[in-house]
Amino acid sequence: MPVDRINPPELSPPTGFSHAVTATGGRLVFLAGQTALDGDGRVVGATLPEQFERALANLLTALDAAGGTPADLARVTVYATDVAAYRHHAAEIGRVWRKAAGRDYPAMAVIGTVRLWDEQAMVEIDGVAVLP
């Protein structure tokens, strides 16, 4: 496994992310930002957790097509149009993540943004993976 997660005891215990991730060898995969678009290019999901689930599924589909798995993710950035809503739904979003990607958390950040490319989108996810 080329990805190693590091969580120093001096830092606050991470919840749903890793403080640092090292990657050695392998091939880098840069994953484009994914929103809750369906196969016809329409944003689906009426709630932020529903949109997060679809956006994550889209990201993992792209990763799978490149030959990777969720455990290969080294870095993920989540862009949210409403950070307060994201925090409010954090437990549900965490369940979605664990169901789809497991408990091997990458280094992560959540960034607030005014709007996304897809105007109806509430969340967008991009990432970097390291394949063996």
MOBELRA-V618183 format. One record per pair of residues at least 24 apart in sequence whose C-alpha atoms are under 6 Angstrom apart, sorted by the first residue. I is the first residue (numbers start at 1). J is the second residue. D is the distance in whole Angstrom. If there is no record, write none. Layout:
BEGIN
I_J_D, I_J_D
END
This chain:
BEGIN
2_132_6, 17_105_5, 17_106_6, 17_107_6, 17_108_6, 18_105_6, 18_106_6, 18_107_5, 19_107_6, 20_107_6, 26_131_5, 26_132_4, 27_130_6, 27_131_5, 28_129_6, 28_130_5, 29_128_6, 29_129_5, 30_128_5, 31_126_6, 31_127_5, 31_128_6, 32_126_5, 33_124_6, 33_125_5, 33_126_4, 34_59_6, 34_124_5, 34_125_5, 35_124_5, 49_93_6, 70_101_5, 71_104_6, 72_129_5, 72_130_5, 72_131_6, 73_106_6, 73_128_6, 73_129_4, 74_106_5, 74_128_6, 74_129_5, 75_106_5, 75_107_5, 75_108_6, 75_127_5, 75_128_5, 76_108_5, 76_126_6, 76_127_4, 77_108_6, 77_109_5, 77_110_6, 77_125_6, 77_126_5, 78_110_5, 78_124_6, 78_125_5, 79_110_6, 79_111_5, 79_112_6, 79_123_6, 79_124_5, 80_112_5, 80_113_6, 80_122_6, 80_123_5, 81_112_6, 81_113_5, 81_114_6, 81_115_6, 81_122_5, 83_112_6
END
